[in-house]
Amino acid sequence: MNFNEVLDQRRLLPLYTVKDLEECLAVGKCLVEGNLPIIEVAFRSDHAAEGIKALSSIDGLMVGAGTVKTIAQAQLAIESGAAFLVTPGLSEEIAEYAKEQNVPIVAGAVTPSEIMQANQLGLTCLKFFPADVYGGISALKALHGPFFESTFVPTGGVTFENYKDYLALDYVKAVGGSFILPKKLLKAKDWQGLRSFIKGL
């Protein structure tokens, strides 16, 4: 399956920061067993690249890189096995590089000007971040009018309590966030609990 098909299946994009490789492999396996075979590894730790490499060894798991802010990070992510990129904002340079590498990219865009720029670069699936700060659901409803050809992946302030409200909008392709991998379960290494939680979302 390609990136779009995997995302369309459950409309959830788990965000994960790698702290240790043993945990990250356990998390990756829980996602596959919980029927959510996708993960966005944030470039927020020194272990991001090795985490992407390790997770890419799990059969059936689609691994991407998030919080990609530089070309160097984009190159390192793809070399490490990232199958997609997610950027917090809009970078023409990174978007063009992803296109050259034939790797899907979800670029951050929250204002009409940014969305127009992204569309001109051929990007129609956009990250809406931080969703809560930029007006959440009411902002997405307003933006959908002029930008009806775009779909959005809201992250930032999306929680277990409100994620279904976002998913009620058919132009929300998926929601992203770390709420999909609760810290409490990770800390307790409760892998059975994590699998059940993921299945139940």
N, C-alpha and C positions, 0 to 999 in steps of 0.2 A: 504493500500500500504506500501511496505517496503522502506527503505532509498534509495536504488538504483533506484527504480521505480519513487519515488518522484523527485529525482535529474535528472533522465533522461527526465522527462516530460518537464521541462523548461530550464534545464542546467544553473540555477542560484542559488547561495547560499548567501542570504542576511546576512551580518554580522552586529550585533547590540550590542551596549554597553548600559546596562540598567542604567538609571539615576533616573527615577521615574516610579513606577508601573502603574500609570494611563496611561502614555504615552505608556509604553510597551504593554499594553493590546490593546490600539488603533492601534498600529503598527501591532500587531499579527492579528487583525481582518482585517485590510487593506490587508495583505498578502493573507489571505484565500479568501477574496472577489476579490482580483486581480488575482486569479488563480495561486498563487505561495505559496503553503501551507507549507513552510519550513523556519526556521530561525536558525542561529547560534548565540548563546548568548556568547559574549566574557567575559572571566574571567579577565576583566580589571577594574572592579568596585566591591565595597563591596555588590552590589545588585544582582550579577550574579545568585546566587543560588535561591534567592526568585523570581527573574525574570523568571527563568526556570520553577519554580513551578507555577507561575501565568500564564505564556504563555501556559503551559501544560493543563490548564483548557479550552483552546479554542478548540472547536470541529473541527477536521480535520486539525489542525496545527501540523506539526512535528517539535519538538524543540530539538536542540542539544546544546552542549557546545563547545566553541572555546577557543583558547589561553590556552589550558590545558597543564600545564608544570610539574605538580606533581601528584603523586598517590593520595594524599589527595584531590586535586581538582577533579580528575577523580571520586573518590568515592562520593564526595559531589554532583557532577553534576548528577551522575546516581541515587543517593538517591533522588535528587530533581526532577527527572523525565526526564533527558536527554535521548533522543532516539539514539543519536550518539555523538561521540567525534571528535574534530579536534585539532591536536597538531601542534605548529609552527615548531617543529623539530622532530627527530626520537628518541623515548624512548622505549627500549625493554620492560621495566617494565610496562609502561602504555599500550603498545600494547598487552602484555600478559594478563594484567588485563581486558582490554576491551574484549578480546577473551573469558576469563573465564565468564564474565558477559553476553556474547552473544550480545554485543553492537558494531555496526559498528564503525570503526575508520578510519579517513583520517589523516595519519601521514605526517609530513613535511619531504621532501627529495628533494634535488636539485643537488647533485653531483652523479656521477656514483657509488661511493662507498656507499653512503647513500641509493640509489635506490636498489642496490644489497642486502644490509642489510635488507631493508624493504621487498623485495621480499622473502628473506629467512625466514622472520617472517610470510609469507603468505599474506602480504599486497600488493595489486596491484593498488589500487586507492590512489594516493598520492597528498598531498598539495605541490604546487610549490610556495615557498614564501621566500623572496619578489621577485615576478616574474620579475619586471622591473630591479632590481639590478643584478639578476642572468641570464640576457640575453634574457628574454622575449620569444617571438615567435621563434626567431632563435635558442635559446638554446633548446626549446622543440622539434623543428624539428630535431635537432642533436641527442638528447637523445632518440627520438622515434626509431631510427635505431636499436641500441642494445637492447633497452627495449620496444620492440613492444607489449609485453603483459601487460604493465602498462598503466594506464590512469591517467590524471593529473587534479587537481583543482588549477589553478593559482590564486593567490591573491597578493595584494601589487602592486600598480601601475596599476592595472586594472581599467579602467575608462569607463564612458558612451561613450567616444569617440573611445576607442579601443577594447571594450569587444567583439564585433562581429568578429574582426580579430582573436582573440583567439578561438572563437567558430567555426570558419571555419576549425579548425583542429579536425578531428573526434576522436583523442585520448585525446582531452580535454573533460573530462566528464562534467565539469561545470566550471563557473568562480565564484569567491567569492569576496565580498567586501561590503563596506558601501555605495558605489555609488548607490546601488539598493534602498537605503533608504535616499534620499537626505536631508542633514542637513537643508536646506532652508525650505523644506516642513514640517519637524519635528518641527522646531522652530516656524513656523507659525500655527502649529496644523491644517494644511490643509489636512484633512484626505481624502476628495474627490479627491484633487489633487494627493495625494500619491497613492490612488487606481488606478487612471487613468494612472499615471506614471508607476506603476508596471505592469498593464495590457499591456501597450504599449511596454514594453521591449522585 
